[in-house]
Amino acid sequence: MQTRRIGGLDVSVIGLGCNQFGRTLDEADSIEVISAAIDAGITHFDSSDTYGLGQSEEYLGKALRGRRDEVVIATKFGKSMGPGLYGSSPAYVRTAVEASLRRLQTDYIDLYWQHEPDADVPLADTLGALAELIQAGKVREVGTSNTTLEEFVAADETPAPAHFAAVQNEYSLLVRAVDRGLLGALADRERSFVPFFPLAVGLLTGKYRVGGEGGARFQKDARLGGSLMTEENLGIVDRLAELAEAHERTLTELAFGWLLSRPAVKSVIAGSSKVAQIRQNASYGDLELDAALLTAIEEIAPVRDLPPTLGLNRTGKG
């Protein structure tokens, strides 16, 4: 498994998304998946206080007993954990980090993400609070998620004792909003990018094809049906699948390999609920696609005009 740098952290290029822990996976199944990920070479675990309303962090903490120094723990703050428990004010940042540390059973978080920007709190205040956490040794690096180019630049140019080392947004061959400036700005400023939903929430697995029964089930999901499940996207998936077959590759290899070739991308977050999926995702940790194949992929799935909010997973407050 290759590793890359996010600030001062070495992370596996394939990370495990922990968003299903406490949701679709119970404690035993979550611990099994986490253990399988470590055994497969994955060291980057991406959680949030909101995943399972704290259970994701709790399960992760239990699974990592005795193995804390083998991994990079990333978690997030800012989305609602209940009435009055949300946002990026200094007071809430301090409250949220202590709660996450308790659930994770650790005295430090490697990568602490602002889950979404908070227009109600000055950036300097949030960054100042995060700097205090770094100074206290409770956090090693900080990042921001679901962020636009303009928001990242504003944060980066805010006079503050700390700045975001990375941005985490949705990014895949079908959702390429970050290619409209954000990815380049991160590369130019030597900051990192961490994509989630690399398979477009399943569409790039090839399970959902033109005229297939899977498409009808996929359409039932309001988000996917409204933004991703389109005739154009299904056509792109079909052509990518044909390209993969011609090069004796799988569609998922194209999806992961293309992402890992992108500037500023350091680790691709992939959620998995089964051990077999973990092992398959981990196998992409040494994947490199040749230039000709990458060019062909770009021709099939170019940057397109899509809704400006596509790729931002924001929920608001309350």
N, C-alpha and C positions, 0 to 999 in steps of 0.2 A: 504494500500500500504506500503510494507516494504521500508526502506531506508538503504543505506550503505554509507560509507565514501570514498570520493576521496580527499586525503589531509585533509584540514580543512572543506570540504564541505559535507553536508548531501544531498544525491541525491536519488530520487525515483528509485527503481530497474528497472522500465520501464521508458525509456525516449522517448520523441517525436522527431523524425528526421524531420527537417524543410526544407529538400531539395526540396520539391515540391512547396513551397510557392514562388510565382512569376514565376513559371514554368507552372505546370498544374493547380494550384489553384490561383485565383485572390484574391484581398484583402479581400473581404467579406467572401469568403469561408475559407480563411486562418484563419481569426479571429474567425470564428465559430469553426473550428477544435481546435484552441488553447484554447478557452474558455471551450470546451467540455473536453479537456485533463485535465485542472486544476480541473474541477468539478469531474472528475473521479479519482483524486488523483495523477496525474502525475505532478511533479514539475521540472523535468529536461528537458530543451529544447535545442536541439543541432542544431545550424545553422552554416553558413559560409558566409563570405563576397561575395563569388562567387555564392551562390545559388540565381538564378534570378538576378545576377549582382547587389546585394545589396537589392533587393526587399524583400527577406526572412527576413532580419534583420529589414527592415522598417515595415513590417507587424507585426513582433513579437513585436517591440517597441510600435506600436499602440495598439495591443491587450493587452499589459501588463500595460497600464496606470492605475495607482492606485493599481496595484497588484504586483509591482516589488519585494516587500519583501517576497512574497509567493513562489518565484521560483528561480531556479538556471539557469542562462543563460550561455550557452557555445557557442562560435563562433570561427572561424578559420581565419588565414591569410596565405599568401604564394603563393597560386595559382593565375593565371593571372586575373587581373581586367582590363587589357588594356595594351597598349604599355608602357613598363617601370614600370608597377605597379604589381610587383610580387617579390617573394623571401623572404629571411630571414635576410637581412642586417639590422643592427641597425636602419639606417635611414628609411628603408621601414617599419620595425616593428612599429616605432613611428607614421609614416603616416597612416598605416593601422588601428591601434587601435583607433586613433582619428576619422577616418571615420566610423568605426563600432560603436563607442560610440554615434556619432551623429545619425546614422540610428536607433539604438536601443533605443534612448531617455533615456539613463542612464549615470551615471557618473562612473560606474564600471562594469566590466565583471567578472563573477564568475570563469569561466574556459576558458582560452584562448589557443587554439590549433595551433601549427604549422601544416599546412595542409599536408605537405609532407617535407621530409628532403631536404636540399639545399646544395649540394656538393660544391658550389662555395663560401660559407661563413663559416668561422671557427665557430665551435660550441660554443666556448667561447664567441664570439662576439654576437651571437644570444641570448645565455643564459644571458649574461650581460645586453642586452637591455630589456629582459623580467624581469630580476630582478629589473631594474629601474621602470618598470611599476608596479610591486608589491609594491615596496617601496613608490611609488606615490599614491597608493591606487586605481589605475585604473584597476588592475587585481588582483584576489585573488589567483588562482592556474593556472599552465601552464602544457600543455601536448603536445605530438607529435603524429601525425597520419600517417598511411601508412608507417610504420617503421619496419625494420628488427631487429632481435635479435642483430646483430652486431652493427647496428646504435644506438639502445637504450643503449647498454652497453658503447659504445664510448661516448655518450652524458652524461651518468650517471657518468663516470669516468673522465670527463673533469673538471679541476679546474674552478669553476665558482660560483658566489654568489647565483645562483638559479639552480634548476634541475627539470626535468619533473616529475610531480606527477603521470602521467598516460600515457598510450598508447591507441590509438583508431585505430583498424584495422577491416577488414572484418573477420567474424568468424561465422561459423554455423556447423551443422552436416555434411555438404558436403564440407566445406572449412575450413580445420583445420591446416593451415600452422603454426599458432601461438603455436600449441601444440608441435612443434619441437624446444622447448627451450625458446621461448619468454615468454609464460605464466608462466612457472616455475621461470624464472629469475625475473619477476615482483613480484611474490609471495615471493620469497626469499628476495627481497629488500624492501618488504612492499610497493610496488607501485601498482597502480590500472590498470585494463584493462576494456575498454568499447568497446564491439563489435557492429558493424553495419551490415546490411543485414542479420539479424538472420534467415530469411526464405529463404536464398539463392535466393534473388530477385524473390520470388514467387514460386520457385520449391517445397519448403517444406510446401506449403499450401495444396498440394494434387490436385491442379487444373490440373496439367500436369502429365499424367500417361502413362504407356506403351500402345501404340496403340491408344491413345486418340487424339481428334482433337486439343486440347490445345497445344500438343507438336509441331504441325506444326506451329502454331502462335508463340510459344516461340522460335522456331528455327530461325525465321526471325531476331531476335536480334543478331547482330554479336557477341557481347561479350558472351551472354548466350549460343548461339549455339556453340561457339568455346571452352568454358571452362566448362560449367555446364551441358548442355543438352547432356548427354551421356547415352548410354544404361546402363552402370554401375550405374550411379546416379539415373536413373529412377527405376532401380531394387531396389536400397536402399530405395527410397521413397515408393515403393510398400510394402516392408517388414516392414518399419516403420509404415505405415498406418495400416497394419494388426496387428502389435504389439499394437498400440494405441487402436484399436477396441477391442482387447482381454482384455485390461485393463480398458475399458470404459473411454478412454481418446480420445482427438483429436490429430491429427498430429501436429498441432501448439502448443498444450500443451507440447508435447514431446520436440519440438524444443526449446521453451522458458525455460521450466523447466530444461532441460539438461544444457543450457547455464548458468542459475542462480546457478547451482551446481558446476560450474567450479572454480578452485582457481583463485583469483585475480579479477574475474568479479564483477563489482560493479553496473553497470547499462546497460541494453540492449537497444540500440537505434533502434526504429521501426518507419518507416515512415508510415503515414496514411493520406488518402485523404478524408475519410468519418467519420462522427461522430460514426457510428456503429463500425467501425474498431478501433477507439480510445477506446471505452468502452470495446471491446473484448480484446485488448492488455492490458489495465489497469487491467483487471480481473486476469492476470497472475502475478500481483504484490505480491501475497501471495502464489504462487504456489511452492510446494515442492514435488518432486518425490521420491519414496522410493528407497532404495539401489538396490533391485533386478531389478526394472525397469530400473534404470540407467545402470546397468551392461548389461542388454539385449539390450539397445540402443547402447552401446559401441560395442557390438558384431556385430551388424548390420552395424554400421557406424564408423569403426575404422579410425585411422590416416592412410592415404595412401600416396603413392608417386604421387605427383601432380606437375604441373609446379611451379617453385619456385616463380614466380611473382603473382600467384593466391592469392588473398586476399589483394594485394597492389593496391590502386586506385590512380595511379600517372598519371599526364598529361604532365609533363614537363613545360617549360617556354615559354613565348613569347606572 
